[in-house]
Amino acid sequence: MGASSVTSNGYCVSRVGTAGVASTANRYSVPVIIACESHKFSERVQSDSIVFNELGDPNDLVYSQVHGKDQQPRKDSASKALQGWDLHPNLALVNLLYDVVRPEHVSMLLTEVGQVPCSSAPAVLRIKMA
């Protein structure tokens, strides 16, 4: 898998859904390897995907755009249940764009520096700063 960022505490920020895949793979003892260039290592510390994240358009959860045409309702049952969500004043959809993968679910980080464990993120940062 790829990562958008690796924080200094070893957590990997990646596309939404990645944390679930990594957690399931870890549960079944399948190695999880994340590829990330060293310039994506950050001094930021993050342990969840709620505090700092980007929000997508909530209508993307309900509608899909086909080849630049007008938005079409999605076909799955969950999206059908959400149609008309904006008519309910007490309902807000949150479309998170990134997940945070826990370091214990990652077997190895693959960088141009080499193969390193998540616990070595500070060392990669030191090499990057030098």
N, C-alpha and C positions, 0 to 999 in steps of 0.2 A: 504494500500500500504506500501511498505518498502522504506527505504532511505539508501543510501550509506553513507551520512553524513548530519549533520545539522550544519549550520554555526552560528556564534555568533549573527548575525542579524536576525536569525529565518528562513532563506531560507533553503529549503531541496534539497539536491542533490540526484538525483535518476536516474534510467535508462531512456533513451530517450523515449519520449512519455508520461511520467508521468505528465508533466506540462500541456499538452493538456487535459488529462483526468481530472486532478484536476480543471482546469479552467472551463471545461464543467460542471462538477459536481457542482461547486460553482454557476455557472450561473442558474442551475435548483434547487438550494437549497438542494442539496444532500450532507450530511456531508462527509468530507474527513478526514480519520484517518490514520496517518502515524506511523508505528511502527519502532522504532530505539533505539538500545542500547545506553547507555550513553557514552560508549567509542568511539562512532562515532560522538560525538559532537566536533566541532572544533572551535578554536579561529579565524579561517579565516573568512573574510567578503566577501561575493559574492552576486551579484544581477543579473547576467546573465550567460548564459552557453557558451559564446563565449570567454571571456578573459582567463578562466582557464578550460580546458576540456581535455579529452583524445580523440584521433582520431583513428577510426577503419580503416580497409582496405577499400578503396573506391570500390573495386571490389565486396565487399559483398552486395552492393546495386544493382549490376547488375547480379551477378552469385550466385548460391547456390550450396553447396556441399552436396551430398546425400550419407549418410552412408560411408564416407571416400573415395568415388570415385572421379573422376575428376570433376572439376567445370562444372555445367550444367547451361545454360541460364535460368533465371527465366521466368515464364510464364506470369506475369502481364504486362500490356501495358506500364507502366512507365519504367520498366526495359528494355523492348524492345527498347524504345526510347533512352535509355542510352547506348546500346551496341555500341561499337566502340568509346566511349567517349575519350579514351586515344589517339586517332588519331587526335584530335583537340587540337592544342597547346594553345589556349586561354580558354580552359574549364578545370576546376578542380572540382572534386567531393569532398565534405567534409562529412565524415561519423562520426558525433558526437556520443559519447557513453553515455553521461549524459545530463540530463535536470535539470534546477533549478526551483523549485516550489515556488511561492511567498507565504509568510506567510499568507496573507489574503485569500488564497484559501484553507488553511488547518484549519480544525475545531479543531483538537487536535493531540498532539504527545503522543504516548503511549510508555513509557520507563519502565525500572525496578524501576525507582525512583517514578513513578506514571504517572497519566494523567496530561499533562501540555500543555498550549498554546505555540505557537511558540515564543511569546514574552518572555517566561521564559527560553530560551536557555542559557543566561548568568548565570542564577541561577543553572541550571544543570551543567554547566561548573565549577562553584564554588564548588558544592558538589563533583564533580568528582576530583577536584584538592585537596580537603581536605583529 
